Amino acid sequence: VLESFEIANQISSNALEILFQQATILSTYRDNIRCLTLACQILVRVLQQDSHLFKAWYLRAQVLTDIGLFEQDPSHFVDACHNYEKAHTLLSDVDDTVKKEDFYWKWGFCLA
């Protein structure tokens, strides 16, 4: 998987949608800290390009929560909460594909 990402980055290193898709795929490896960390780093790049991208804030919050669970480090939950807060400010602009009850449940889980 990582080799394919390297090729994609060589072709289009700053393509927002490619970067986001890479982060999305990496975030599915919840038991692999390397993948989670890389997903988080990629999402930082995505958000540098578009700080109003709800799905990037939301995914980064989820990844930080997973990192916090993996490392048992509460600082990641604090960072995740800040990302949920930013995503929340953009939630009203999002279409109905995002289930708001899922968003609030995941945010609440982060706070627990």
HELIX and SHEET records of a PDB file:
HELIX    1   1 LEU A    2  ILE A   11  1                                  10    
HELIX    2   2 LEU A   16  SER A   27  1                                  12    
HELIX    3   3 ILE A   33  GLN A   49  1                                  17    
HELIX    4   4 PHE A   54  GLU A   71  1                                  18    
HELIX    5   5 PRO A   74  LEU A   90  1                                  17    
HELIX    6   6 LEU A   91  ASP A   93  5                                   3    
HELIX    7   7 LYS A  100  LEU A  111  1                                  12    
END                                                                             
